[in-house]
Amino acid sequence: MFLNFKDWKIKNKIIFGFFVVAMIYNIVGVSLINYNANKTDKNGVEIHLIHKLIIQQKEAELSIREYYLNTNKHVEELDLEKKKEEIWDLISKFENLDNDPEDTAIASSLKTGSDEFFNLADEFINLHRERLNLELKFEEQYKIEKEIRYSITDSVINTKDNDIIIAYYEFSYKGKEALYQYKDEKHFNDWKNAIINFRNEIKNKDVIEDDLIEKYYLISENLERIVLKNEKIKLEELEKLSQIRWRESVLSQLQNESDQINVRNTEMFTQNLVVYGFILLFLTFILIIAIGYLVAYYISNPINEISKFAEKIGKGDYEGRIKINSNDEIGKTAKAFNTTLDKVKESNSVLEIKVNARTKRLKDLTDELDNKVKEKTDTLKLKVKELEKFNNLAIDRELKMIDLKKEIKELKQKNLL
């Protein structure tokens, strides 16, 4: 029909219209493809920054747990400034992106969460350092207590007075209970009452200097203040650790939000493809009207194929590719579709692999940390049992000695009679 036109003016108008429509088609197609490509790159950068931020914060949390489990009282104070700078640098990069309102909300959540995390970390570090200093003071005071107690022990043994010996072993045993076993105010009061009973027992017997007993009583009060404060700080440390662990759920929410970004942008990309398909259909309709059935024949079939593929994408079917081998604009558009979809599919696969790998690594680290905590706990329980056993043996031995001395005394009395 087009070849039968004998009026070249009509042919020129049709050809001119064809080139105008083709030009519009190219401009719209290239613009949409560039927009989608830029959007995909930007989304990839956003997700990469969020996942990197999560990893950095996890590493900071692991450093805090290792610092908590370190029993060395002279360990250097944990410094998180470098890690804090790295996290803030990532947040700054995220904020500098051309974000939409939802991404801006995520950036605000990241800033607030990081502030809370490092505030908790600073509070925990200060508590831990204070507890280590208290333990050093405890060692100093306990050394003095032990020296005084040994001096009292020598004097008590030389008295050979059973009442004094029993009173001495009573306050010695209660001291060990208060310092190492129960560590509460009740048992410290029992210890101090036992010291007072011992002092009353030796009063006016000229066995031990009263100043020495008074000094020992003051040392017991110092140890009480140190131990009770240390136990209080331990509870506060555990509370801070639990709050830091709570931040893991917040990080998981951020990770879910980052995944939602990917899903949302993929849907947006699909919608753009559908719109682009409708634009192609509209342009094809104009071309059919302008240049007739012959030209439309070479355009309608590819357009229909692209339209069907766009509908498949709209339904979430990313399998298959557009099979158009022409070198015109439609062929290039089909290749651009295929290339973009390949990149989207590859990006999703890589992202899923990375998420699984990071999740497994974090799980392994958490399991390893839990095992270490369990080992330390078992070791402490074993030492406590050994100490209790030693105390029981010592008490049994002293009681047997007392019984033996009584028997010897009774035998001497019988011999005298």
JOSULCOR-V828302 format. One record per backbone hydrogen bond with DSSP energy under -0.5 kcal/mol. NH is the residue of the N-H (numbers start at 1). CO is the residue of the C=O. E is the energy in kcal/mol with one decimal. If there is no record, write none. Layout:
# JOSULCOR-V828302
nh->NH co->CO e->E
nh->NH co->CO e->E
This chain:
# JOSULCOR-V828302
nh->5 co->2 e->-1.1
nh->8 co->6 e->-0.8
nh->11 co->7 e->-1.8
nh->12 co->8 e->-3.0
nh->13 co->9 e->-2.4
nh->14 co->10 e->-2.7
nh->15 co->11 e->-3.0
nh->16 co->12 e->-3.2
nh->17 co->13 e->-2.8
nh->18 co->14 e->-2.4
nh->19 co->15 e->-2.4
nh->20 co->16 e->-2.4
nh->21 co->17 e->-2.7
nh->22 co->18 e->-2.7
nh->23 co->19 e->-2.5
nh->24 co->20 e->-2.5
nh->25 co->21 e->-2.7
nh->26 co->22 e->-2.4
nh->27 co->23 e->-2.7
nh->28 co->24 e->-2.9
nh->29 co->25 e->-2.5
nh->30 co->26 e->-2.9
nh->31 co->27 e->-2.3
nh->32 co->28 e->-2.5
nh->33 co->29 e->-2.3
nh->34 co->30 e->-2.7
nh->35 co->31 e->-2.6
nh->36 co->32 e->-2.7
nh->37 co->33 e->-2.6
nh->38 co->34 e->-2.7
nh->39 co->35 e->-2.6
nh->40 co->36 e->-2.4
nh->41 co->37 e->-2.3
nh->42 co->38 e->-2.5
nh->43 co->39 e->-2.3
nh->44 co->40 e->-2.2
nh->45 co->41 e->-2.1
nh->46 co->42 e->-2.4
nh->47 co->43 e->-2.6
nh->48 co->44 e->-2.3
nh->49 co->45 e->-2.4
nh->50 co->46 e->-2.4
nh->51 co->47 e->-2.5
nh->52 co->48 e->-2.3
nh->53 co->49 e->-2.4
nh->54 co->50 e->-2.3
nh->55 co->51 e->-2.1
nh->56 co->52 e->-2.3
nh->57 co->53 e->-2.3
nh->58 co->54 e->-2.1
nh->59 co->55 e->-2.4
nh->60 co->56 e->-2.0
nh->61 co->57 e->-2.2
nh->62 co->58 e->-2.3
nh->63 co->59 e->-2.0
nh->64 co->60 e->-1.8
nh->65 co->61 e->-2.1
nh->66 co->62 e->-2.4
nh->67 co->63 e->-2.2
nh->68 co->64 e->-2.0
nh->69 co->65 e->-2.0
nh->70 co->66 e->-0.9
nh->73 co->71 e->-0.5
nh->75 co->72 e->-1.3
nh->80 co->78 e->-0.6
nh->84 co->80 e->-2.7
nh->85 co->81 e->-2.6
nh->86 co->82 e->-2.1
nh->87 co->83 e->-2.2
nh->88 co->84 e->-2.5
nh->89 co->85 e->-2.1
nh->90 co->86 e->-1.9
nh->91 co->87 e->-2.4
nh->92 co->88 e->-2.5
nh->93 co->89 e->-2.1
nh->94 co->90 e->-2.2
nh->95 co->91 e->-2.4
nh->96 co->92 e->-1.8
nh->97 co->93 e->-0.6
nh->97 co->94 e->-0.9
nh->99 co->97 e->-2.0
nh->104 co->100 e->-2.3
nh->105 co->101 e->-2.0
nh->106 co->102 e->-1.9
nh->107 co->103 e->-2.5
nh->108 co->104 e->-2.2
nh->109 co->105 e->-2.2
nh->110 co->106 e->-2.5
nh->111 co->107 e->-2.2
nh->112 co->108 e->-2.6
nh->113 co->109 e->-2.9
nh->114 co->110 e->-2.4
nh->115 co->111 e->-2.4
nh->116 co->112 e->-2.4
nh->117 co->113 e->-2.5
nh->118 co->114 e->-2.5
nh->119 co->115 e->-2.1
nh->120 co->116 e->-2.4
nh->121 co->117 e->-2.4
nh->122 co->118 e->-2.6
nh->123 co->119 e->-2.3
nh->124 co->120 e->-2.6
nh->125 co->121 e->-2.6
nh->126 co->122 e->-2.3
nh->127 co->123 e->-2.2
nh->128 co->124 e->-2.8
nh->129 co->125 e->-2.6
nh->130 co->126 e->-2.2
nh->131 co->127 e->-2.4
nh->132 co->128 e->-2.4
nh->133 co->129 e->-2.2
nh->134 co->130 e->-2.2
nh->135 co->131 e->-2.2
nh->136 co->132 e->-1.8
nh->137 co->133 e->-2.2
nh->138 co->134 e->-2.6
nh->139 co->135 e->-2.2
nh->140 co->136 e->-1.9
nh->141 co->137 e->-2.8
nh->142 co->138 e->-3.1
nh->143 co->139 e->-1.9
nh->144 co->140 e->-1.7
nh->145 co->141 e->-2.7
nh->146 co->142 e->-2.6
nh->147 co->143 e->-2.0
nh->148 co->144 e->-2.4
nh->149 co->145 e->-2.7
nh->150 co->146 e->-2.5
nh->151 co->147 e->-1.9
nh->152 co->148 e->-2.6
nh->153 co->149 e->-2.5
nh->154 co->150 e->-2.2
nh->155 co->151 e->-1.8
nh->156 co->152 e->-2.8
nh->157 co->153 e->-2.6
nh->158 co->154 e->-1.7
nh->159 co->155 e->-1.0
nh->159 co->156 e->-0.5
nh->160 co->156 e->-1.0
nh->161 co->156 e->-0.5
nh->162 co->160 e->-0.7
nh->165 co->161 e->-2.6
nh->166 co->162 e->-2.9
nh->167 co->163 e->-2.3
nh->168 co->164 e->-2.6
nh->169 co->165 e->-2.7
nh->170 co->166 e->-2.0
nh->171 co->167 e->-2.1
nh->172 co->168 e->-2.2
nh->173 co->169 e->-2.4
nh->174 co->170 e->-2.5
nh->175 co->171 e->-1.7
nh->176 co->172 e->-1.7
nh->177 co->173 e->-2.2
nh->178 co->174 e->-2.4
nh->179 co->175 e->-2.5
nh->180 co->176 e->-2.4
nh->181 co->176 e->-0.8
nh->181 co->177 e->-1.3
nh->182 co->177 e->-2.6
nh->183 co->177 e->-0.8
nh->183 co->178 e->-0.5
nh->188 co->184 e->-1.6
nh->189 co->185 e->-2.3
nh->190 co->186 e->-2.1
nh->191 co->187 e->-2.0
nh->192 co->188 e->-2.5
nh->193 co->189 e->-2.6
nh->194 co->190 e->-2.2
nh->195 co->191 e->-2.0
nh->196 co->192 e->-2.3
nh->197 co->193 e->-2.6
nh->198 co->194 e->-2.2
nh->199 co->195 e->-2.6
nh->200 co->196 e->-2.4
nh->201 co->197 e->-2.0
nh->202 co->198 e->-1.9
nh->203 co->199 e->-0.6
nh->205 co->202 e->-2.0
nh->207 co->202 e->-0.5
nh->213 co->209 e->-1.3
nh->214 co->210 e->-2.4
nh->215 co->211 e->-2.4
nh->216 co->212 e->-2.2
nh->217 co->213 e->-2.4
nh->218 co->214 e->-2.1
nh->219 co->215 e->-2.3
nh->220 co->216 e->-2.1
nh->221 co->217 e->-1.8
nh->222 co->218 e->-2.3
nh->223 co->219 e->-2.7
nh->224 co->220 e->-2.2
nh->225 co->221 e->-2.4
nh->226 co->222 e->-2.4
nh->227 co->223 e->-2.9
nh->228 co->224 e->-2.6
nh->229 co->225 e->-2.0
nh->230 co->226 e->-2.4
nh->231 co->227 e->-2.6
nh->232 co->228 e->-2.0
nh->233 co->229 e->-2.4
nh->234 co->230 e->-2.0
nh->235 co->231 e->-1.8
nh->236 co->232 e->-2.0
nh->237 co->233 e->-2.7
nh->238 co->234 e->-2.4
nh->239 co->235 e->-2.1
nh->240 co->236 e->-2.4
nh->241 co->237 e->-2.6
nh->242 co->238 e->-2.3
nh->243 co->239 e->-2.1
nh->244 co->240 e->-2.4
nh->245 co->241 e->-2.7
nh->246 co->242 e->-1.9
nh->247 co->243 e->-0.9
nh->247 co->244 e->-0.6
nh->248 co->245 e->-1.9
nh->249 co->245 e->-0.5
nh->249 co->246 e->-0.9
nh->250 co->246 e->-1.1
nh->251 co->247 e->-2.5
nh->252 co->248 e->-2.4
nh->253 co->249 e->-2.0
nh->254 co->250 e->-2.2
nh->255 co->251 e->-2.5
nh->256 co->252 e->-2.5
nh->257 co->253 e->-2.4
nh->258 co->254 e->-2.4
nh->259 co->255 e->-2.1
nh->260 co->256 e->-2.3
nh->261 co->257 e->-1.8
nh->262 co->258 e->-1.6
nh->263 co->259 e->-2.2
nh->264 co->260 e->-3.3
nh->265 co->261 e->-2.7
nh->266 co->262 e->-2.1
nh->267 co->263 e->-2.4
nh->268 co->264 e->-2.2
nh->269 co->265 e->-2.5
nh->270 co->266 e->-2.3
nh->271 co->267 e->-2.6
nh->272 co->268 e->-2.3
nh->273 co->269 e->-1.9
nh->274 co->270 e->-2.3
nh->275 co->271 e->-2.6
nh->276 co->272 e->-2.7
nh->277 co->273 e->-2.2
nh->278 co->274 e->-2.2
nh->279 co->275 e->-2.4
nh->280 co->276 e->-2.3
nh->281 co->277 e->-2.2
nh->282 co->278 e->-2.4
nh->283 co->279 e->-2.7
nh->284 co->280 e->-2.5
nh->285 co->281 e->-2.2
nh->286 co->282 e->-2.0
nh->287 co->283 e->-2.4
nh->288 co->284 e->-2.4
nh->289 co->285 e->-2.0
nh->290 co->286 e->-2.5
nh->291 co->287 e->-2.7
nh->292 co->288 e->-1.3
nh->295 co->291 e->-0.5
nh->296 co->292 e->-2.1
nh->297 co->293 e->-1.8
nh->298 co->294 e->-0.8
nh->298 co->295 e->-0.7
nh->299 co->295 e->-0.5
nh->299 co->296 e->-1.0
nh->300 co->296 e->-3.3
nh->301 co->297 e->-0.7
nh->303 co->299 e->-2.3
nh->304 co->300 e->-2.8
nh->305 co->301 e->-2.2
nh->306 co->302 e->-2.7
nh->307 co->303 e->-2.8
nh->308 co->304 e->-2.5
nh->309 co->305 e->-2.3
nh->310 co->306 e->-2.7
nh->311 co->307 e->-2.0
nh->312 co->308 e->-2.0
nh->313 co->309 e->-2.3
nh->314 co->310 e->-2.3
nh->315 co->311 e->-1.2
nh->316 co->313 e->-1.8
nh->317 co->312 e->-2.7
nh->318 co->316 e->-0.8
nh->324 co->322 e->-1.1
nh->332 co->328 e->-2.4
nh->333 co->329 e->-2.6
nh->334 co->330 e->-2.6
nh->335 co->331 e->-2.4
nh->336 co->332 e->-2.7
nh->337 co->333 e->-2.8
nh->338 co->334 e->-2.6
nh->339 co->335 e->-3.1
nh->340 co->336 e->-2.9
nh->341 co->337 e->-2.8
nh->342 co->338 e->-2.4
nh->343 co->339 e->-2.2
nh->344 co->340 e->-2.5
nh->345 co->341 e->-2.7
nh->346 co->342 e->-2.7
nh->347 co->343 e->-2.9
nh->348 co->344 e->-2.3
nh->349 co->345 e->-2.1
nh->350 co->346 e->-2.8
nh->351 co->347 e->-2.5
nh->352 co->348 e->-2.3
nh->353 co->349 e->-2.2
nh->354 co->350 e->-2.5
nh->355 co->351 e->-2.6
nh->356 co->352 e->-2.4
nh->357 co->353 e->-2.5
nh->358 co->354 e->-2.8
nh->359 co->355 e->-2.7
nh->360 co->356 e->-2.4
nh->361 co->357 e->-2.3
nh->362 co->358 e->-2.8
nh->363 co->359 e->-2.2
nh->364 co->360 e->-2.6
nh->365 co->361 e->-2.4
nh->366 co->362 e->-2.4
nh->367 co->363 e->-2.7
nh->368 co->364 e->-2.5
nh->369 co->365 e->-2.4
nh->370 co->366 e->-2.6
nh->371 co->367 e->-2.3
nh->372 co->368 e->-2.1
nh->373 co->369 e->-2.4
nh->374 co->370 e->-2.4
nh->375 co->371 e->-2.5
nh->376 co->372 e->-2.5
nh->377 co->373 e->-2.4
nh->378 co->374 e->-2.7
nh->379 co->375 e->-2.3
nh->380 co->376 e->-2.3
nh->381 co->377 e->-2.5
nh->382 co->378 e->-2.3
nh->383 co->379 e->-2.2
nh->384 co->380 e->-2.4
nh->385 co->381 e->-2.4
nh->386 co->382 e->-2.4
nh->387 co->383 e->-2.4
nh->388 co->384 e->-2.5
nh->389 co->385 e->-2.6
nh->390 co->386 e->-2.5
nh->391 co->387 e->-2.6
nh->392 co->388 e->-2.6
nh->393 co->389 e->-2.4
nh->394 co->390 e->-2.6
nh->395 co->391 e->-2.6
nh->396 co->392 e->-2.7
nh->397 co->393 e->-2.5
nh->398 co->394 e->-2.3
nh->399 co->395 e->-2.9
nh->400 co->396 e->-2.4
nh->401 co->397 e->-2.2
nh->402 co->398 e->-2.4
nh->403 co->399 e->-2.7
nh->404 co->400 e->-2.8
nh->405 co->401 e->-2.7
nh->406 co->402 e->-2.3
nh->407 co->403 e->-2.5
nh->408 co->404 e->-2.7
nh->409 co->405 e->-2.7
nh->410 co->406 e->-2.9
nh->411 co->407 e->-2.7
nh->412 co->408 e->-2.5
nh->413 co->409 e->-2.4
nh->414 co->410 e->-2.4
nh->415 co->411 e->-2.6
nh->416 co->412 e->-2.3
nh->417 co->413 e->-2.0
